[in-house]
Amino acid sequence: MMFCRFLTFEDYMRKLDVVNRGYGGYSTSEAIHILPEILSAETSDLSKVKLLTIFWGTNDAVDTFQHVQIDQYRENIDKLVKLALSYDIKPIVIGPTLHDPNLYNENYVSGRFLYADTATSTKNKIYSEAAREAATANGVPFVDLWHLFLEYGSWQESEADDLKGKDTAEGKSITDLLADGIHFAPEGYRILYAGVDEAIRKNYPELYWDNLPSHLCAWDKIDKKNIKESVFLGEKV
């Protein structure tokens, strides 16, 4: 389970349900076809999506069969954002972040990854900027994970493609952020969580977890002599 997901679940417990719709190996080419089906299925008189994070780009940027040309990627992100807005959903776009070729190649040599490495932090930055452009064009918030990860170690952009041996004096390393070169380690998830948390607080304060009432009555406010009536006194979103 993802570190970030645990924190989000705890924040929104009994306020909003947090649903993880991750699709390993997919790109925006698939996303533009599956998101309409997801939103259709998740929307009813009893259920409505209020917030949506749109986090694609790492697979789009590689040079394998998963690759999506940059202009098409930007257009796809734009479509996903517009679709969310058409459902009156508040979207947050998250850009792809740093890549560690050294960790990736270790996993490739061991057989964990099937394909040789074609990703770079430089390419991911290009796709991150395209995602930002799509978000800005639609007036929705963007989480710049590429620079947030870079800021963690006070690294320079010119160093981004190979951070091996670039540990800081405080011992901060790219391996704190990435577990295998692509997927996040706990510190990476912490930064992701903080970025999304700030984006919600600044742009959608009405949906920020600390501003939402809880469903059902607090446990210590339940009237034990009238449980059925008192337990449902909590506000609903």
C-alpha positions in Angstrom: 0.0 0.0 0.0 1.2 3.5 -0.8 2.5 5.7 2.1 0.7 8.7 0.6 -2.5 6.8 0.3 -2.5 5.9 4.0 -2.1 9.6 5.0 -4.9 10.6 2.6 -7.2 7.9 3.9 -6.6 9.1 7.5 -7.2 12.7 6.6 -10.5 12.1 4.9 -11.8 9.3 7.1 -15.6 9.5 7.5 -15.5 12.6 5.3 -14.9 11.5 1.7 -14.0 8.0 0.4 -10.5 7.8 -1.2 -10.5 5.5 -4.2 -7.2 4.5 -5.8 -7.5 4.0 -9.6 -3.9 3.3 -10.5 -3.1 1.4 -13.7 0.4 0.1 -13.9 2.1 0.5 -17.3 -0.7 2.6 -18.8 -0.2 6.0 -20.5 -2.6 8.8 -21.4 -3.4 6.9 -24.6 -5.3 4.5 -22.5 -6.4 7.0 -19.9 -8.6 9.0 -22.3 -10.6 5.9 -23.0 -10.9 4.5 -19.4 -11.6 7.7 -17.5 -15.0 8.3 -19.1 -16.1 4.8 -18.1 -14.8 5.3 -14.6 -16.6 8.6 -14.0 -19.8 7.2 -15.5 -19.7 4.3 -13.1 -18.8 6.4 -10.1 -21.5 9.0 -10.7 -25.0 8.4 -9.4 -27.7 10.0 -7.2 -25.9 8.4 -4.2 -22.3 8.8 -5.2 -20.3 11.7 -6.8 -16.6 12.2 -7.3 -15.6 15.6 -5.8 -11.8 15.6 -6.2 -9.6 13.9 -8.9 -5.8 13.7 -9.2 -4.6 13.2 -12.8 -1.1 11.7 -12.6 0.2 10.5 -15.9 3.4 11.0 -17.9 6.1 8.7 -16.7 5.2 6.0 -19.2 4.3 8.5 -21.9 7.9 9.8 -21.8 9.7 6.5 -22.4 10.9 5.4 -25.8 9.2 1.9 -25.7 5.8 1.0 -27.2 4.3 3.0 -24.3 5.6 6.3 -25.7 3.2 9.1 -26.4 4.4 12.1 -28.4 4.6 15.3 -26.4 1.9 17.2 -28.3 -0.4 14.2 -28.0 0.3 13.9 -24.3 -0.5 17.5 -23.7 -3.8 17.1 -25.6 -4.6 13.9 -23.7 -4.1 15.7 -20.3 -6.3 18.5 -21.6 -9.0 16.0 -22.4 -8.8 14.4 -19.0 -9.1 17.7 -17.2 -12.0 18.9 -19.4 -13.8 15.6 -18.8 -13.4 16.0 -15.0 -14.7 19.6 -15.2 -17.7 18.4 -17.2 -18.7 16.3 -14.2 -18.2 19.3 -11.9 -15.2 17.5 -10.4 -12.2 19.5 -9.0 -9.1 18.1 -10.7 -5.4 18.4 -9.7 -2.8 17.6 -12.4 0.5 16.0 -11.2 3.5 16.0 -13.4 6.1 13.2 -13.8 9.1 13.5 -11.6 12.8 12.5 -11.4 14.1 9.2 -12.7 17.1 7.2 -11.4 18.8 5.2 -14.1 21.1 3.5 -11.7 18.4 2.0 -9.5 16.4 1.2 -12.7 19.3 -0.7 -14.3 19.9 -2.7 -11.1 16.3 -3.9 -11.3 16.6 -4.6 -15.0 19.7 -6.7 -14.6 18.0 -8.6 -11.8 15.1 -9.4 -14.1 12.5 -7.4 -12.2 12.0 -5.0 -15.2 11.4 -6.4 -18.6 12.6 -3.5 -20.7 15.9 -1.6 -20.8 15.9 1.9 -19.5 14.9 4.6 -21.9 13.7 7.2 -19.4 15.6 10.3 -18.2 14.8 13.1 -15.8 15.3 15.6 -18.6 12.6 13.9 -20.7 10.3 13.7 -17.7 10.7 17.5 -17.1 9.6 18.1 -20.7 6.4 16.1 -20.0 5.9 17.7 -16.7 5.9 21.2 -18.3 3.4 19.9 -20.9 1.1 18.7 -18.1 1.5 22.1 -16.4 0.5 23.9 -19.6 -2.7 21.8 -19.9 -3.5 22.5 -16.2 -2.9 26.2 -16.6 -5.0 26.4 -19.8 -7.9 25.0 -17.9 -7.4 27.0 -14.7 -6.7 24.0 -12.5 -3.9 23.4 -10.0 -0.7 21.6 -10.9 1.7 19.8 -8.6 5.3 20.1 -9.9 6.8 16.9 -8.5 9.8 17.3 -10.7 11.0 20.4 -9.0 9.8 19.3 -5.5 11.9 16.2 -5.7 14.9 18.2 -7.0 14.4 20.7 -4.1 14.5 17.8 -1.6 18.2 17.4 -2.2 19.0 21.0 -3.2 20.2 19.4 -6.5 20.8 21.4 -9.7 18.8 20.8 -12.8 22.1 20.0 -14.7 22.6 17.1 -12.3 19.1 15.6 -12.6 19.9 12.8 -15.1 22.4 11.1 -12.8 22.2 11.8 -9.1 24.4 8.8 -8.1 27.0 9.9 -5.6 25.2 13.3 -5.2 24.1 12.7 -1.7 23.8 15.9 0.4 25.8 16.7 3.5 22.7 15.8 5.4 22.7 12.4 3.8 19.8 13.0 1.5 19.8 10.7 -1.6 17.7 10.0 -4.7 17.1 6.6 -3.2 15.1 8.3 -0.4 12.6 9.3 -3.1 12.6 6.4 -5.5 12.6 2.7 -4.5 13.6 1.2 -7.9 14.3 4.2 -10.2 10.6 4.8 -11.0 8.3 4.0 -8.1 8.3 6.1 -5.0 10.0 5.3 -1.7 8.4 6.6 1.5 10.0 10.1 1.3 8.8 10.4 -2.3 5.3 9.7 -1.2 5.6 12.2 1.6 6.5 14.9 -0.9 3.7 13.8 -3.2 1.2 13.9 -0.3 2.4 17.4 0.8 2.1 18.7 -2.7 -1.5 17.4 -3.2 -2.5 18.5 0.3 -1.3 22.1 -0.4 -3.0 22.1 -3.8 -6.3 21.2 -2.2 -5.9 23.7 0.7 -5.1 26.6 -1.6 -7.3 25.9 -4.6 -10.3 23.9 -3.2 -10.5 24.9 0.5 -14.1 23.8 0.7 -12.9 20.2 0.1 -9.8 20.4 2.3 -10.0 17.6 4.8 -9.7 19.9 7.8 -12.7 22.0 6.6 -15.1 19.1 6.0 -17.5 17.8 8.6 -17.5 14.1 9.5 -20.2 11.7 8.6 -22.1 10.5 11.7 -21.8 11.7 15.2 -18.4 11.7 17.1 -18.2 8.6 19.3 -18.1 10.6 22.5 -21.2 12.6 21.5 -23.5 9.6 21.0 -26.4 9.5 23.3 -26.4 5.9 24.6 -30.1 6.2 25.5 -31.0 7.2 22.0 -28.3 5.8 19.8 -30.3 5.5 16.6 -31.2 9.2 16.6 -28.0 10.7 17.9 -25.5 8.7 15.7 -26.9 10.2 12.6 -26.6 13.8 13.8 -23.2 14.3 12.1 -23.3 16.5 9.0 -23.0 15.1 5.5 -20.9 16.6 2.7 
